[in-house]
Amino acid sequence: MPTEETTEDDGWQRIWDARLAALKPILGDAGDTVYHAAVPMFLGGAADVVPFPSFVPGSTLVSADLTGEGVGQQPNSLGNYELMICTRTDIPAAPNLISNLAKYTLEAVLEPGESMDIGTYFGDATLRALLFTHPGDSPARFTLEGQQCSLLLCIGITADELDFKHANGSAALIERLRASSVFPYTVPDRPSVV
């Protein structure tokens, strides 16, 4: 007879494998490295983060604890979702950002088109907020054990871009980010696109 611990470990591994398989058609193969949280989410800590090296050139990092049964995330208009961030170069603060932000989604709903102040989180001279959006032209949806899930891209934006978003809407800002080849990346110390 399996022990309770073995059953929990098997269940965790089953969900983990199913999540990576569900994300593969959208993001490609997961990388070999996993950024494990020092304290797991189910114990009140942060989320694990998985790299997906073939989604875009550079680095794509995705939280890996927000989808699945009984996680406790507050669903947004797309259902439960994993957070993601894309960077052109290695930015050590990027996996920590979405790992810690994942815990916040257990208490608050983050919607595409919304933004959040981040102060000087990246330690750079320009980025001051995150814009939440789809990683492509439309929502990136996947199914995990019968549950509809999605991805929510976090893009670092400047204070001027945040003001522009408030005045003109997130779609107008995303259009500017795309035209300037910034989208889908978080790029510290870059000039504003507005």
N, C-alpha and C positions, 0 to 999 in steps of 0.2 A: 504494500500500500504506500503511495507516495506521501511524503511529508508535506505539510502546509507550505514550507519554504520552497520545496521543489516545485510545487504547483504554482506558486506565485512567480518564481523565476521563469518557469515554462510559459506562463501567461504573458509576462513582460517581454520575453524573447519573441513570442508569437506576434504580439502587437508591433514590436520594433521592426521585425522582418516584414510584416504586412505594410507598415508605414513606408519603409524604404522602397518596397515594390510598387506601391501606389504613386510615389513621387517620381520614380524612374522615367515614366513616359513624358513627364513635364520637364524634369531637370537633368536627366541622364543618370549615369551611375554615381552612387555615393562614393566619396573618397574613403581611403583606408583609415584616416584619423578621425576620432570622435573627441570633441571637447566636452569632457564630462564635468558636470557641476560638482563642486566640493560637497555640497549637501543636495541630495536629489529633491526634485520638486515635490514628490509625495511626502517628504519630511519637512516641507516648508522652505526648501531652497530654491535654486534656479533650475533652468532647463538645460538638458544636454544640447549640443549643437553639432550638426553634421555638415561637412563641406560637400559641395557638388561641383567638381572642377570643370565639367564640360558644358555647363549651362551658358556661361558667357566667358570671354577671356578675363583672366584675373581670378577673383575669389568669390564664390557664392556660398553663403552660410545660412543654414536653415535650422530653426529650433526643432526639437524632436521629442516633445513631451506634451503637446497641447491638443493632440487629436487622439481619439480612442475613447472607449467607454469609461465614464466616471472620472474624467480628468478634473472637472470642475470649472473649466473655462466658461466665461460669459460669451455665448455665441454672438457673432455680428450678423449682418444681413445675409452673409454667405454661409452661415453655419459656424462650426468650429474651424479654426485656422492655425496654421503654423506661421511664424514670423520668418522673414528672410531679409538678407542684406547682401548687396553685391559691391565689391571694391575692385579697383584696378590693380592695386598692390596690396601686400599684406599689411593690415592695420590691426595690431594686437587688441585694440579696444572694441573692434567690431563683434567678435563672438560673445564677449562679455555683455555688450549692449543688448543683443537680442536674447541672450540667456536670462538676464535680469529682467528685461521688459516682459518676457514670457510670464513671469510670476504676477506682474501687474494685470495681465489679461484674465486672471482668476477673479479679479475684483471689478474691473472696468472693461467696457466694450470699446474696441478700436475699430473704426470703420474706414473703408477706402475713401479717400478725399479729405480725411481729417489730418490734423498736424499736432505735434507735441513739442514744447520747448525742451531743449537738452542743454542749454547753457553752453559751457565750454567742455563738454564731455570728451570730445575728440582732442582737446588740447590744441586746437588750431585757431587761426585768426578769422575764419569765416563762418563755419557751420554753426547754427544756433537752434535748429529745430529738425524734427523728422516729419516727412510727409509720408502718409500711408497710402498705398495704391496697389493696383494689380501689377504683376510682373510683366505683363504683356498688354496687348490691345483689349483683352477681355479677361474676366476672372479666370484664374488657374484653379480649376476644381479637380478633386480626386475623391475616390470613395474608399473608406477604411472600414472594413467589416460592416458594410451596409450603411454607414454614416457618411452623409455628404460633408466634405471638408474643402478648404481652400488654402491658398497662400496669400499672405499680406506682405508686400514689399515695403521696407523702410528705406527711405532715401533722405540723406542729410541735405538740408537746404539752408541758405543764408537768411539773415534777418530781412534783407530787402526782398528776397523771394517769398518769405512768409507774409510780408506786407502785401506783396503783389497777389498772393493766393487769397488773402482776406478780401482784397478789393475786386478781384477778377474771377475767383474760383480756382479750384484745384486743376480742372481740365486745361485751363489756359496756362497754368504754370507747367503742367506736364508737357504741354505742347512746346513751351520754351526750352524745357530740359531736354526734350528729344531733339529739337532743332540745333541745340548746342552740343549734342552728343554726350550729354551728362547722364541721361536716363539709360539704364537702371542703376547707375553707380552712386555710391557715397564717396565723394572726393574731397578730403580735407584741404584747406588752404586754396581753394579754387575761387576765381572771380564769380560774381553773381551773374546770372543769365538775364537779369532784368535791369 
